[in-house]
Amino acid sequence: MTILTCALVAMALNALADDGLRIEPFEIAANETKEVNIILDDDAEAYCGLEFDLYLPEGVEIAYDAEYEEYMCYATSRTLERSHTVLLERKEADGRAFYRFLITDLKNRTIGSGEIYTLTLTASDMISTGPQEASFRNVVMSDAEQHGPEIAEAPFEVTCQVPVSVTSLGYASFSWPRTLDFTDSGAQAYIVTEKGTGSVRLEEVQTVPAGTGVLVKADAGTYYPQTTADEAMGDDVSRNLLTGTATGSYTVADADNVYVLSNLSGGEAGLYVADAGVTIAQYKAYLVLADGTGAKDGLVFDFTQTGLQTLGKGQQPTDRSAVYNLNGQQVGSRDLPAGIYIVNGKKVVVK
């Protein structure tokens, strides 16, 4: 009998050790609203009280319903719906926001195991992309006698994304309020550097500074550039003629000479004159020309790199006073390694 009792106690302790809170890993895109479930693992279904702090990635929040002045989270456990009192507060500690949950029941009715709460989450356009830190902290689970495990932290994974949608046209105009790296996205980003006769010259950039208007080229689909740890990073876009709408939409006035991405009459992609009153949505890009003469039929894309000077092996630029790398940083070394540089505003290839 003693051996059996010890075995039962050991089983109960193991069950308690496995009890806890979790949210299954999920993905959320910038400006997306998504529902996720809080899951209570309670093998014995013994807990009637629960308190915890919920930490979400920066830019991800529980949606707030201003009309009803409450957070959008809904009990999915029947006992929670009927008998438990839930207190939810948004707090801050050490400069980081979190949510404090307190779930109690005066009659000691148990919560039950499984999905207990559905949260409606929203992600802003200021999220950092990739796997992000999220966790339950300071978890206290209580049975009718105020016993239960205490868990300092239970992490889970949230993958945040910035989507860029390219239509069958093969292009998208785009801008974003954070610096984005297109290197491994599967799409190419271009700035407009010059207007020709009936055309504009496009120059590829990899890391696009915050707010910069670009044209994204790819097969039809959705692509996911990455945010950077250093917001100051970014290719040189000082010659870019595009304007981004990263912070808000733009309505075309009568004499703006505004050009937007369109399918031209010949079936190819280009920039076409926008009608007055047209609103260019947020996160897009457009071109303003002081003189639109000769371009009423649209501007096609030119990818040739004119004015690109190539120096032979061992040769160096003669003017060392204004040499920059493609990140816009002035280069101070005497002997430049192989690469592309900006010398007096022009691209130079050093072999």
C-alpha positions in Angstrom: 0.0 0.0 0.0 2.9 2.4 0.8 4.5 1.8 -2.5 1.2 2.4 -4.3 0.6 5.7 -2.4 4.1 6.9 -3.3 3.6 6.0 -6.9 0.3 8.0 -7.0 2.0 11.0 -5.4 4.8 10.9 -7.9 2.3 10.7 -10.8 0.4 13.7 -9.4 3.7 15.7 -9.1 4.7 14.9 -12.6 1.2 16.0 -13.8 1.7 19.3 -12.0 5.1 19.7 -13.5 3.6 19.5 -17.0 0.8 22.0 -16.3 1.1 25.5 -17.6 0.1 28.1 -20.2 1.0 28.3 -23.8 0.1 29.8 -27.2 1.0 27.8 -30.3 3.6 29.5 -32.5 1.9 31.8 -35.1 2.7 34.4 -37.8 1.2 37.9 -38.0 1.7 40.5 -40.7 2.0 44.2 -40.2 -1.5 45.8 -40.1 -3.1 42.4 -39.7 -5.7 41.4 -37.1 -5.5 37.8 -35.9 -7.1 35.6 -33.3 -5.0 33.3 -31.2 -5.9 31.0 -28.3 -4.4 30.8 -24.8 -4.2 27.2 -23.8 -4.2 25.9 -20.2 -2.6 22.6 -19.7 -4.3 21.2 -16.6 -4.1 17.4 -16.5 -6.1 17.1 -13.3 -8.5 20.0 -14.2 -8.0 21.2 -10.7 -7.3 24.9 -11.1 -9.9 27.5 -10.3 -7.6 30.6 -10.2 -5.0 31.9 -12.6 -2.8 34.9 -12.8 -0.1 35.8 -15.3 1.6 38.5 -17.3 1.5 38.3 -21.1 4.4 39.9 -23.1 3.9 40.3 -26.8 6.5 41.5 -29.4 6.8 45.2 -29.9 4.1 46.5 -32.2 1.8 43.6 -31.5 -1.2 44.4 -29.1 -4.4 43.0 -27.9 -7.1 44.9 -29.9 -9.1 47.5 -27.9 -12.8 48.1 -28.6 -13.2 51.8 -27.9 -17.0 51.5 -28.1 -17.3 49.1 -25.3 -14.1 50.2 -23.6 -12.6 46.8 -23.2 -10.0 44.5 -24.7 -11.1 42.1 -27.4 -10.5 38.8 -25.6 -13.2 36.1 -25.2 -13.5 33.2 -22.8 -13.7 29.9 -24.7 -14.0 27.6 -21.7 -17.6 27.1 -20.6 -16.9 27.5 -16.9 -14.9 30.7 -17.6 -17.9 32.1 -19.5 -20.3 31.4 -16.7 -18.6 31.8 -13.4 -15.1 33.3 -13.4 -14.2 36.9 -12.9 -11.5 38.2 -15.2 -9.4 41.3 -14.7 -7.2 42.5 -17.5 -4.9 45.5 -17.3 -2.3 46.9 -19.7 0.8 47.8 -17.7 4.4 48.9 -18.3 7.7 47.9 -16.7 11.2 48.9 -17.7 9.8 50.7 -20.7 8.0 47.6 -22.1 4.2 47.1 -22.2 2.5 43.9 -21.0 -0.9 42.6 -20.1 -1.8 41.5 -16.5 -4.5 38.8 -16.2 -6.2 37.8 -13.0 -8.8 35.0 -13.2 -10.7 34.1 -10.0 -13.9 32.2 -8.9 -15.3 32.6 -5.5 -17.1 29.2 -5.6 -13.9 27.4 -6.5 -15.2 26.1 -9.8 -12.4 24.8 -12.0 -11.4 26.4 -15.3 -10.8 23.2 -17.2 -8.1 22.2 -19.6 -7.6 23.3 -23.2 -8.3 26.6 -24.9 -9.5 29.1 -22.3 -9.2 32.4 -24.0 -9.2 33.8 -27.5 -7.3 37.0 -28.0 -7.8 39.4 -31.0 -4.3 40.7 -31.8 -3.3 43.6 -34.1 0.2 44.3 -35.5 1.3 47.8 -36.4 3.6 48.9 -39.2 6.5 49.3 -36.7 7.0 45.6 -36.0 10.4 44.0 -36.3 10.3 41.1 -38.8 11.3 37.4 -38.2 10.9 35.3 -35.0 10.2 37.6 -32.0 10.2 37.2 -28.3 6.9 36.6 -26.5 6.1 34.9 -23.2 3.9 34.3 -20.2 5.6 35.5 -17.0 4.9 35.3 -13.3 2.3 32.6 -13.8 0.4 31.4 -10.7 -2.0 28.5 -10.9 -4.3 27.9 -7.9 -6.6 25.0 -6.9 -9.4 25.3 -4.3 -6.8 25.2 -1.5 -4.6 27.8 -3.1 -2.0 25.3 -4.2 -0.5 25.0 -7.7 2.7 25.6 -9.7 4.3 29.0 -10.1 6.1 29.5 -13.4 8.6 32.4 -13.9 8.4 32.4 -17.7 6.9 30.3 -20.5 8.1 31.6 -23.9 6.5 31.1 -27.2 7.3 32.2 -30.8 5.7 34.9 -32.9 6.9 35.5 -36.4 6.3 39.0 -37.7 6.2 39.9 -41.4 6.0 42.9 -43.7 4.2 41.7 -46.8 4.7 43.3 -50.3 2.1 42.1 -52.8 3.1 42.1 -56.5 0.2 41.8 -59.0 0.2 40.1 -62.4 1.7 43.4 -63.7 5.0 42.2 -62.3 5.6 45.3 -60.2 4.4 47.1 -57.1 5.0 50.6 -55.8 5.9 50.5 -52.2 7.2 52.5 -49.2 7.5 51.6 -45.5 8.1 53.6 -42.3 11.0 51.3 -41.3 14.2 50.4 -43.1 13.8 47.2 -45.1 16.3 44.8 -46.6 15.1 43.1 -49.8 18.3 40.9 -50.2 16.7 37.5 -49.6 13.1 38.4 -50.3 12.9 37.0 -53.8 11.9 40.5 -55.1 14.0 43.4 -56.4 13.6 47.0 -55.3 14.3 49.9 -57.6 14.5 53.7 -57.2 14.0 56.1 -60.2 17.1 58.1 -60.8 16.5 59.9 -64.1 13.8 60.8 -66.6 14.5 60.2 -70.3 12.4 60.8 -73.3 9.3 58.7 -72.6 11.2 56.6 -70.0 12.6 56.6 -66.5 15.9 55.0 -65.4 15.6 52.4 -62.6 18.5 51.6 -60.2 18.3 48.6 -57.9 18.7 49.0 -54.2 19.0 46.3 -51.5 18.4 48.0 -48.2 15.7 50.6 -48.5 15.8 53.5 -46.0 12.6 54.2 -44.0 10.0 56.2 -46.0 11.7 55.7 -49.4 9.5 55.2 -52.4 10.5 52.2 -54.6 9.2 50.0 -57.4 9.3 46.3 -56.5 9.8 43.9 -59.4 8.9 40.2 -59.1 6.6 37.5 -60.3 3.0 37.8 -59.0 2.9 36.9 -55.3 3.6 38.1 -51.8 7.2 38.8 -50.7 8.7 39.5 -47.2 11.6 41.9 -46.9 13.3 42.1 -43.5 13.6 45.0 -41.0 17.2 45.8 -40.0 18.6 46.2 -36.5 20.2 49.5 -37.5 17.6 51.9 -38.9 20.5 54.1 -40.1 21.5 51.5 -42.6 20.4 51.8 -46.2 21.6 52.2 -49.7 22.2 55.7 -51.2 18.9 56.9 -52.4 19.8 60.6 -52.7 19.0 60.6 -56.4 15.6 58.9 -56.0 12.8 60.8 -57.8 10.0 58.7 -56.2 8.0 59.9 -53.3 6.7 57.4 -50.7 3.4 57.4 -48.8 4.8 55.5 -45.8 3.1 57.8 -43.3 -0.2 58.5 -45.1 -2.1 58.6 -48.3 -1.8 61.4 -50.9 -4.5 62.9 -53.1 -3.5 64.2 -56.5 -4.1 67.9 -57.2 -4.9 69.5 -60.5 -1.4 70.4 -61.7 0.8 68.0 -59.8 2.1 66.1 -62.8 1.9 62.9 -60.8 2.8 59.6 -62.3 1.7 56.3 -60.8 2.5 52.6 -61.6 0.2 51.3 -64.3 -0.3 49.0 -67.2 0.5 51.1 -70.2 -1.4 50.9 -73.5 1.2 48.6 -75.0 0.6 46.1 -72.2 3.9 46.7 -70.4 4.3 48.2 -66.9 5.2 51.9 -66.6 4.4 55.1 -64.9 1.2 56.9 -66.1 -0.2 60.3 -65.4 -2.7 60.2 -62.5 -6.0 62.0 -62.7 -6.7 64.9 -60.4 -8.5 63.7 -57.3 -7.0 60.2 -57.3 -5.9 59.1 -53.9 -2.6 57.2 -53.7 -2.9 54.8 -50.8 -0.5 54.6 -47.8 2.6 52.4 -48.3 2.8 53.2 -52.1 5.0 55.4 -54.2 4.6 58.0 -57.0 6.6 60.2 -59.2 6.2 64.0 -59.5 7.8 65.7 -62.5 8.0 69.5 -62.7 7.6 69.2 -66.5 5.5 66.3 -67.8 5.8 67.4 -71.4 6.2 64.5 -73.8 5.3 61.9 -71.2 1.5 61.9 -71.4 1.5 58.5 -72.9 3.4 57.1 -70.0 7.0 56.4 -69.0 8.5 53.0 -69.6 11.3 51.5 -67.5 15.0 51.7 -68.5 17.4 49.4 -66.5 20.6 50.4 -68.4 23.4 51.8 -66.2 24.6 54.8 -68.2 27.4 56.9 -66.9 29.0 53.9 -65.0 32.7 54.4 -65.1 34.9 51.3 -64.8 38.5 51.6 -63.6 41.1 49.0 -64.5 42.8 46.7 -62.0 45.0 48.8 -59.7 43.5 52.1 -60.8 41.9 54.5 -58.3 39.7 57.6 -58.5 41.7 60.7 -59.0 39.5 62.8 -56.8 39.7 61.3 -53.2 37.7 64.2 -51.5 34.2 62.9 -52.3 34.2 59.1 -52.5 31.3 57.2 -50.8 30.3 53.6 -50.6 26.8 52.5 -51.6 25.6 53.0 -48.0 26.4 56.7 -48.3 29.4 56.5 -46.0 32.5 58.5 -47.0 35.5 56.3 -47.7 38.7 57.4 -46.1 41.2 54.7 -47.0 43.9 55.3 -49.6 43.5 52.1 -51.6 39.9 51.2 -52.4 39.1 47.5 -52.5 37.1 46.2 -55.5 33.5 47.4 -55.6 31.1 50.1 -56.6 31.6 53.6 -55.3 30.0 57.1 -55.7 32.6 59.6 -56.8 31.3 63.2 -57.2 27.8 61.9 -57.6 28.6 59.3 -60.2 29.0 55.5 -59.9 32.5 54.1 -60.4 33.5 50.5 -60.5 36.9 49.6 -59.0 38.3 46.3 -60.2 
